[in-house]
């Protein structure tokens, strides 16, 4: 199922493994098979991707995020399955504050 026209503002996702960082492998925002997604004014504390654009995500706006301890902003999991066409297109990322990041842009 492809998701469309999603808007999220002012959300602070919580990883249940924050107290055990070695087990914290949860993305803050994981965008997959989605179109027209807007994420604004969010705070992410984790040790995996702050925002990850996965296959077939298009027309995405991400702005004014605070990412702490994460891998940063990623495009990933493309080409995992033979015969599948994966795209990530028309993505805008602006106003991201990174602190204690492992990587800032992958």
Secondary structure, DSSP 8 states (H G I E B T S, - for coil): --EEEEEEES-----TTTTSGGG----SEEE-SEEEEEEEEEEEE-SSEEEEE-TTEEEEEEEEEEEESS-EEEE--TT-STT----EEEEEEEEEEEES-S-SB-
